[in-house]
Amino acid sequence: MHEDFFINLLASVFTKNIPTMQLSKYIPILEWLPKYHKADWRSDLLAGFTVGIMLIPQGMAYGLLAGVPPIYGLYAGIAPLLLYAFFGSSRHLSVGPVALVSLLILAGVSKFAKPGSMEFIQLAVTTAFIAGVIQLMLGIFKLGFLINFLSHPVISGFTSAAAFIIGFSQLKFLLDIEISRTNRIQDILAQTAVHIHETNPITFAIGLGGIIFILLLRKWRPNVPGGLITVLLGTGIVWLFRLHEHGVDVVGDIPRGLPAFTMPKLSVEIVERLFPLAMTICIISFIESLAIAKTLEARHKTYRIDANQELLALGITKIGGAFFQAFPTTGSFTRSAINEAAGARTQMSSILGAAIVGLALLFLTPLFYYLPKALLASIVVTAVIGLVDYKEAIHLWKTDRRDFLTLMTTFLITMTFGIQSGVSSGVVLSIALLIYRSSRPHVAVLGRLPETRYFRNITRFEHAIQYPDKLILRFDAPLYFGNAEFFRETLEKLVIDKGSELRYVMLDSASINDIDSTGIITLREVLRFLRARNVLFVMTSVIGPVRDMLRETGLLEEMGPENIHLNVYEAITYYEKKNGAAQVGS
């Protein structure tokens, strides 16, 4: 009875007197909330409770990783979750603090302020605001497609390297030794080697025990909140045996209460400083969230993910979160998977998860005084293990060595020069690969399959018949300024190799879906080159837009309309007849 009343109350509050058909595209909660059922509530309640319980230790751990007091990780688990529930197009994505974005905050903001200081906290929150504005603008102008220019090998290499950096960065807390803030793996290892003799054995035992315990629980009882159980047990052990008096570093006092409403610290100078970091976080958070959302969408097929709406939603979560002291957030791999596995049906689970975190802030913070930081480090380490995509590296080694090289290059750059350098190099490398592949497309020499009218690549069909006086080519790309010179050089080389018997060059244009002014100039140069050798240039399978371009530029007239044919077979038949020879295939 109470459940029905609560559900009906929510539906009436958020949908009364609102034209839902128009707004639901931009506020997806208006689409699913009016259809909400009692069965949905029970599933979402369990999922929300599970995710909220998991988010409490993870939030504190990621706060520590980001260089802010652990409570700010909890703050990041309230407003962003609530806002995404309204604006997100995914029914299962769980938004909040994550390891990768937390490390980016630490690496970027520590250039301007000391981690843990009030100035650092303010700049971290302001970064969330700036990144949110960027994402919001990209969503408004529907620029979500730009993310497609980051190739999967680049993303995989970057993410795997970041996972190593995040994991090794936790040695500071696992060993309780002094390591200066850095996100370059060689610096971390060098400092660890220098200070490893200072390791606190009790702290190390707690941290290692936490990692083992969480991994065992994940394997044997995947639905059990291993992080929370580990935190409770570890905190109890430290309190019972007074281990904090033996050098074990604990969280200490955590303020009680919900985050206060505050204005982000903004100025022209601050925006200029933080903009590169904010842009990096914008890119990474969108990639991470969209990948998770698309994966979950594919499993359920009951809703559609809109990339531009996701940009809007993630932007709003960051902007709104910044007003409640939240550093940048995004979708979480682990919590989203747990959310789905626990039976979540809608984003009501996120609303309930945020409520759990809010209750913890109101009533449970004194219990975390004896929580050892080594256990928070163990939560971070176990969370990022799944980000190491070694299977993709093995797959690419077997199937595509160029993509494998791309993955490894991004991986090594990120590991050696740091997270932000890895992101920027990944973007540059993706664009460079796109340009390179576009500038050197596939060119096939065709031959006729015996007893057929079909023409195929002679390197793939060894029995394909070639003609001594004819060179038949297929160019598998638009002909534009980026590949026009490659086209001309390739064609001229093939013509020279063919020898003095050559009388026809036939270009199968079925794959040329566009041609620009440079392409037209190149075709004119090819035409002159062939005429000088007394070779006729023929084009077949020319699509409408390309034919229009040939006509409008006068090239069609120069070639002769009679030298444009529907397909290669028709062209060969035409010239064989014209020259009085027998028909092809007769």
N, C-alpha and C positions, 0 to 999 in steps of 0.2 A: 504493500500500500504506500509506504513511504517512498519506495523507489519510483513508483509511477508518478507520485506528486512531484518529486524532484525533477524527473525527466520532462514532464509537462510544463513545469515552471521555467526550465531552461529554454524549451522550445518557444514558449510564449514571449519571454523576455527578448530573445534574439530575432524573432521572426515577425512579431506583431507589426502590422502597418508598414511592412517593408516589401517592395517589389522584388521578391526573391529570384525570379527568373532573370532579371537584369543584373542583380548584384552577385549572384552565386558564382558567376565566372571569376569575379575578383575577390569574393569572400566565400570560399568553398564551404564553410560551416553552414551557410544558409541552404546548401544543397542537401547535406546529409542529416542535419539536426531535426528538421521537421519529420523525417522518416524514422527517427530513432525509436528503438523498441526495447522492451524490458530485457530480452535475451542479449541485446547489445550491451546493456548496462552491466550485466553480470560478467561478461567477458572483459569489457574495458576496465572494470573495477579491479579484477585480478591482475591484468596487464599493467595498469597504472600503479598499483601498489608495488608490483615487482620492480618496475622501472624506477619508481621513486626511491625504493629501498636501495637499489643498485647505485643510483645517482648520488646518494649521500656520501659514501666513501670515495667514489670516483670524482665527484665535484671537488672535494677537499684535496684529493691527490693532484688533480689538474690545476687547481689554484696554486698549489705549491710549485708545480712544474712551470707555471706561467710567471713565477716570481712575485706573486701577491700572497697575502695571508690566506689560509685555507678557506675562510668563511666566504671569500669572494667567489670561490668555486661553487658554493651553495647559492649565492645570489644569482649566479649565471644559470641556475637550474629552476628559476621561477618565471620571471617575465618572458624570456624567450620561448619557453614551452607553451605558455598561455597564448602568446601572440601567434605562434606557428599553428596552433590548433584552429585559429580563426582563418588564417590566410594561406596555409599550406595545401597543396593539391594531393599530397600523399596521406593515406589513412593510417600508415604504420610508421613513418619516419619519426624518430625521437631526436629532438634538437636539444642542444646543451653544450657544456664544455667538452672539448675533445683534446687528445694529446698533441696532435700535430699543430693545431692552431695555438695551443698554449705555449708550445716551444717557439713558435713564430713570434709571439708576444714577448717572450723572454729575450729572444735574440734581437728583436728590433727595438724595443723600448729601452733595453739596458744601455743603449748607446747614448741616451739622453738623461737617464736617471738611475739611481741605485735601486736594484730590485728590493721590494718590500717597503720602500719609502712611500710616503703619501703622494709625492710627485709622480712616482712610477705608477701607482694605482690610478691616479687621475689620467695619466697619458694612456694607460691600457684601456680605460673606459672610453676615452676620447677616440682611440683607434677603432673601437667597436662602432662608434657613431659615424665616423668617416667612411669605414668599410661598408656600413649599412646604406649610407647615402649613395655610394657608388653602385651598389647592387640594385638599389631602388631605381636609380636612373637607367641602368642597363635594362631592367625589367620594363620600365615605362616605354622605352624606345625599342623594346622587343629585340634586344641584341644577344639573347641567349645562345644563338647559333655560333657566336664567336668562340665559344668554348670548344667547338669541334676542331679548332685549329691546333689544339693540344693533342698529340697522338697518344694512343694507349701505351706504347712502350715508354714514352717519356714520363707519363703519369706513374706507371708501374715502377720505373727506376727511381724516380723522385721519392715516391711513398716508401719504398723499401729502404732507401738510404736514410730517410727521416726516421723510420722505425729504429734503425741501429743507433742513430744519434740520440733519440729520446731515451732508448734503453740504457746506453752508456752514460748519459747525463745523470742517471739516477744513482750511479756509483757513489756520488757525494753523500747521499743519504743512507745507502745500503751499507757502506763501510764506515760512515761517520768520519770522513776525512775532508780536508780543505781542497776544493777544486774550484778555481775561478770560473765565472760564467763564460761559456764558449759553446758554439755549436759546430765546431770542427773536430772530427773524430780523432785526428792525430794529436790535437792539443789535450783532449780529454784523457787519452791513453798515456800521454807523456806525464801529465800531472798525477795521474793515478799511480804510475810507476814510482814517482818521486815520493809520494806520501803514503804508499800502501802499508808501510811499517807502522803507521799511526792508527791502523784499523782498530775499532772497538769490537772485540770478539762477540760481545753480547748483542750489540746492534746488528752485526753481520748475521748472527744466528737468527735473530728475529726476522730480518729482511729475507734471508734465504728460505727460512721456514714458511714465511708468508707466500713466497712465489710457489714453492712446492705444494703447499696446501691448496692454494687457489687453482693450480693446474690439475691437481688430482680431483678436486671437486668438479671442475669443468668437464673432466673426462667421465667420471662416474655418476655425477648428479648435475647435469648441465642446467637444470631449471632451478637449482638452489643458488641464492645470492651469495656466492663464495666470498666476494669482497666484503660484504657486511659482516658475515660470520667471522672472517679473519680479523676485521677491525675490532669486533666485540671481544673475541678471545684474546687478541694481542693487548688491547687496552686493559682487560681484566688482569692479565699476567703482569703487566708493568705495574699496575696499582697494587696488586697483591704482594709482589716481591720487592716493591719500591725500587724498581730498576732505573728510574729516572735519577736516583741518587748515585747510580753507578755509571753515569755518563750517557745513558740512553736519551737521545734528543726527542722530546715530546712536543705536541702541538701547543699545549698550554691553554690559556684562557681564550675562549671564543665568545664574542659578544652575542647576547641573546636578542632575538627580535628580527622582524622582517627588514629588508633593505629600505632605506629612506629615499625619497624622491630627490634627485640632485641634477643639476645642469652639467653637461659635459664641459670640460675646460677647452674653450675654442678661441683661437686667434689665427691671424694669417700666418704667423711664424710657426705655430704648432701644426697647422694643416700642411704647410710645406714640408715640415720635418717628417710627419707621420704618413703622408700620402703614399710613398712607395710601399711602406709596410702594409697600409690599409688595402692597397691594390692587390698585393700578394695574397693577403688573407681573403679578399673578395674572390679571387680566382680559385684558390685552394678549397675554400669552404664550399663554393658552388660545385666544383668538380666532385668533392667528397659526398655532398648531400645528394646530388643528382644521380651519381652512380648507385648509391644505396636505394634511393627512391625508385629508380628504374628496375633494379633487381627485385624489389618487393612487389612492384606493379606487375612484373612478368609472372610472378607466382600466383597472383590472385585474379588478375584480368577483370576486376569488377569496377575499376576506375582508371582514369588516364592521368599521367603526369604531364603537366604543362611546364616546359623549361622556363618560359618567361614569368609565369606565375610563381615558380619556385624562387626566381630572382627577387620578385617583389616580396614574397613571404620572408625570405632570409634577410633581405634588407630591412624590413619592418622589425624583425626579431632583434636585429643588432641595434637599430636606432632606439626602439622601445626599451631594450635591455640596458642601454647606456644611461637612460634616465633613472634606472634602479640599480646602478653600480655593478653592472655585469660586463665583464670583458668579452671579446668576440666569441661567438658560439656558432655551431653548425650541426649537421646531422651526425649521429654517432653510429658507427658500424655495430658495435657490441650491443648497445642499448636498443637499437632498432631491431636487431635480430631477436633479442630477448623479448621485446615488446610484441613482435609477431608470434613468436613461439608460445607466449603466454596467452594468446588468443585475442589480441586487440582487434577490434573491428572498425573503430573510428578514432579520431583525434581526441575523443573524450578521455582516452587513456593518458594523454599528455596533460590534460587539465588536472586529472586526478594525481598524476605523478608530481606535478608542480605543487599540489596541495600537500602531498607527503613531505616534500622538502620544506615547505613553509611551516608545517607542524614541527619538523625537526628543529628549525631555527627558533621557534617560539618556546619549545619545551626541552629539547634534548642536548643543546650545546654544552652544558656543564659536564655531560658524560664523556665528552671527547677530550677532556683536559689531559688525560694520561695516554692518549693515542700516540704511539711512536711514529715518527716521520718515516722510519724505515719501512713500515707497513704500507704507508701511502706510496712509497717508491715501488714496492712490490706490486701494488695494484696497477701502477703505470706500466711497469715492465710486462706484466701478463696481458695487459690490454693491447700493447703494440706488437706482440709476437705475431698476431694474425695479419699484420700489415706487410710483413716480409713476403713478397710474391715470388718465391723461388720457382714455383711451378711454371709461371709465365716465362721466366728466363730459360728454363729447360726446353719449354715448348718452342720458343723462338729460335733457340740454338739448332733445333732439329728442322724447323720449317722455314725460317727467314733470317739469315745471318745479318742482313742489313738492319732489321728491326732489333735484333739481339745487340748489335753494336750500339745502336741508339740508346737502348735501355741501359747498357753498361756505362756508356759515356755519361748519361744523366746521373746514374748511381754514383760514379766516382767523383764527378764534379760536386755533387751535393755533399758527399761524405768529406771531401777534402776542403772545400771552400765555404761550406755552410748552407743552411736552408734557403736563405733568400737568393744566394748565388745560384743554387740549384733550380729554383723556380724560374729566374730570369733566363738562365741558360737553357732550361727546358723549353720555354716559349720560343727562344731564338732558334733552337735546334728543330723544333716542330715546324716552324715556318720555313727554315732552310731546307728541310727534307721535302716539304710540300712543293717548294719552288724547284728543287732539283728533280723530283719525280715528274713534275709537270713539264719541265724543260727538256726531258729526255724520255718521252713516252715510248710505248712499244710500237715497233714497226715490223710488219710481217711480209715476207715474200710469199705469194700465193701460187698454188698449182691446182690443176683440176683433178678431182678424184675420178678414177677410171669408171667409165660407163655411167657417169652422172653429169649434172649441170652445176655441181657445187665446187667451189674453190676454197682451199684451206691452206693454212700455214705449212710450208714444206718441211720445216724443222720438226713438226709434230706428226705429220702424215708423210712418211717416207715414200709411199707409193704415189703421191700426187705428181701429176704430169706437168712438166714445164715446157714452154715453147721457146725455141732458140731465138726467134725474132721479137719476143714479147717479154717485158718485165712487168709483172702484176704486183702491186703493193697495196697494203692496207695500213693506214696511219690511225692509231687508236687514241686520238685526242683532238680537242679543238686546235685549230691552227692559228696561233696568236704570237705576239711579239716575243714571248718567253721561249717558244720552241721552234720558231720559224727557221732560224739558222741551222738548228739540228736537223730539221726536215730537209732543208736544201742540201746540206753536206751529206746526209745519209743517201738521199736519192742520187746525187751526182756520183758518189762512190760506187753505188750499185750499178749505175749505167756504165761507168768506166770498166768495172769488173765484167760486165756482160759481154763486152767486145763489139766488134764491127758489124756483127749480124743483126744487132738490135734495130728494130724499126718502130716499135710501139712501147710507150710507157703508159700503163693503165693504173690509175689511182682509184682504188675502191674507197669511196668517201663516206661509207655508211656510218663510221665512227666519228666523223668530223661534224660535230653538232654546232660549231660556231667558227667564224673566221673574222679576223679584224683587218685593219688597213695594212699592218705589217705582213700579215699572211697573204694579202692580195699582191703586195709588192714582191714577196718571195715567189709566188706562183708565176708572176711575170718574168722573174729572173730565171726560173726553171724552164719556162716556155722558150726563152731566148737561148738558153744553154742547149736544149734539145733540138731546136731548129738548126742551130749551128752544126749539129751532128746528124742532121737529116732524120730526126726521130720525131714521131707524132705523139703529142701529149693528149691523153684521153682520161676523162673522169667519169666514174659510174656511181650509182646509188647516192646521188647528191640530194640532200634533204632541202626542203623549201627555203628556210632562212639563208642557207649558204648559197643556193641558186640565185636568190634575190640579190645577195651581195655581189655575186659575179656579174649579174646583169647591170646593177646600178653603177658599178665601177668600170664597165665596159670590157671587162676581162672575158666575159662570155662571148662577145663579138670577136675579140682577138683570137680566142681558141677555135671559134667556129661552133655554132650550136649543134652541128651534126656530130661533134666529138664529145657530146654529153649523152650518156646512155643509162638505162634503168638498172642494169647489172652487168657484171663482167661477162657472163655467157652471151648476153645479147650483143655486147660490144665486139667480142671475138667473132661471133657469127656474122655480124654486119661487115667487118673488114675482110673476113674470109670470102664472103659473097662478092664484095666489091672488087676483090682481086682475082675473082674467078676460081677460087679454090673450093674444095669440098667443104661441106658444113662440119662444124665441130661435132664429134660424137657419131657421125654417120658411118 
